[in-house]
Amino acid sequence: MPFSHKHHVGQLGIDCRYCHNGVESSSSAGLPATEVCMTCHSQLFTNANMLAPVRASLVSGKPIEWQRVNSVPDFVFFNHAIHVNKGVACETCHGEVDQMPLTRRAHTLSMEWCLGCHRNPGPNLRPPQDVFLMHWQPPADIDEIRRQLIGMLDIHPDTMTDCYVCHR
């Protein structure tokens, strides 16, 4: 099922949470159910060939088979909710999806890549209300804000590289 984040996010301005409704409360961000797509596509582009799989899913009751782009090995525990609630933006890991006609992996998501952030989370933090904004521009006093966020959001870099944090 081809899906353009460039169209839906970049051009239409749809917020990440509309389709990925578990991102703030679950370890999994979630993939959109057919009914989420049909909220608009029952009215727009109703006969488009590209949307035939969505219509077939609605008729059959069988979920859309999305192709996973970003994943970590099964032995890694990753929780979307903890990251976004602690001020890590979607685009930090997923890149500028609003510019992706087809979603691609923006970063390796390797252990070393993740550890870099866990060792020094400050540069990747923004105020929680801004984590869903694309192309966010930090204010001039961002270093002080990030220091405050580490305390306010109860972030503990001294223990974030302990193995059990990601390997449970």
N, C-alpha and C positions, 0 to 999 in steps of 0.2 A: 504494500500500500504506500505509494509515494505521498509524502506530506511535506509541504513547504512551510517551514517556520518563517522564512522571509516574507511570504504572503500573509500568514495568519498573525504573526507577532510584529514583523517590521512594517507591513503596509496597513493592516487592520488594527494593530495595537492591542491584540488580545493578551491579557495577562497570563503568565505561566500557570497560575493557580486555577484558571478556568478548566484547563485540560488535565493538569497534574494536581488533582485536588487533595492528594495525601501529603504533599510536600511539607506542609507546616505541622502535621500531626502524626506522621508515620515514618517508619524507616524507608519505605518505598514512596517515591513521588507519585506513583500510579500512572497508568496509561489511560487515555480517554476511552470511555465506554462508547459504544455506537450511538447511544442516545445523546451524548454530549455533541457529537458531530452533527447529528440530525436536528439539534436545536436550531441551527442555521440552515443546514442543507435540506431540510424539509421544505424550505422556501426559496433557497438560492441554488442555482446550478443543479436542479432536481434531476435532469436527464443527462448530465455530463458523464461521458464514458469513464473518466477517471474515478468517479464516485460509485461505480458499479459495485465494488467490494463492500462499501458502506451500506448501500441499499440491500445487498444480499445478506449482510450480517443482520440487518434489522428484520428482514423477513424470516430468516432461519433461526434467529436467536443465538447464533454462534458468534462469539466475540471476534472483533477484528484481530487479525494476526499481525501485530506490529513487529517490525524487525528491530531488535535491540541494538543500539549503537554504543551506548556507554554501559559497561558492566565491570564488576570486580570479581575476582575468583570467589567460589563458594566458601572458602575458609576465611574470608574477610567480612566482618560485620560493618556495614555502612548505614548510617541513619541520616536521611535527608533532613528530617525535622530538626535534629540537634544543630546541624550546620546552618540552616537558614535562620533558626531562632537565635543563634549566636552571632549573626551578622555576616555570614559568608554568602555572597551573592550567587545566584544561578550562573551568571556569566563567568564567575571565577573558575568554575570547573567545566562548564559546558560551552564556553566561548560566546561569541556574538551570534547566537542562533537567529537573531532577526535579520542576519545577512546570509543565511544558509537556505538556498532553494531545496536542497536535500540535506538532512542532518548528517553531520560527520563528527567524529571524535576530535575535539579541539585540543585535548591534552592526553598524555599517556595514561594518567590515573594509576601510574605505577606506585609501588610502595615508597620509593625514594621521592617521587613527586609529592605524594601526600605528606610524608615526613617533613619535607621542607616547610610546608604550611604549619604542621603541628609544632615544629620547633620554634617557628617565628610567625604566629598567626596575624600579628598586627597589620602588615601590609595588605592582607586580604580581608580585613574587616571594614564594615561600613555600618552605619546605624541600621538596626533591624527594619525600620520602615522603608529603607532604600534597597533592600536585597533583591527586589523584583524589578528594579529599574534598569533598563538597558542603557549603556553608555553613560553611567553615572559619573559625574565629575566631583571629586572631593573638594571640600572647602579648603581655604588656605591653612586653617588650623587643624588639619586632619590628624597630624601626629598626636596632638593632645587629645583629640576626640577618641582616637584608637586606644590610647592609654586608659582613658576613662571607660571605654567599652569593655576592655579586658576585666576590669574590676566590677563594673556594673552587671555584666553578663555572666559573671562567675566563670571566666575562662582561666584554666590552669596549665600554661605551657610546660611547667615543670613536670607534669605527669602525663601530658598528651602523647608522649612517645613510648609510654609503657606498653608492652606487647598486648596486654589484655584489652586495651582501649579499642583495638580493631580486630583482634583475634580472640574470639570467645568460644 
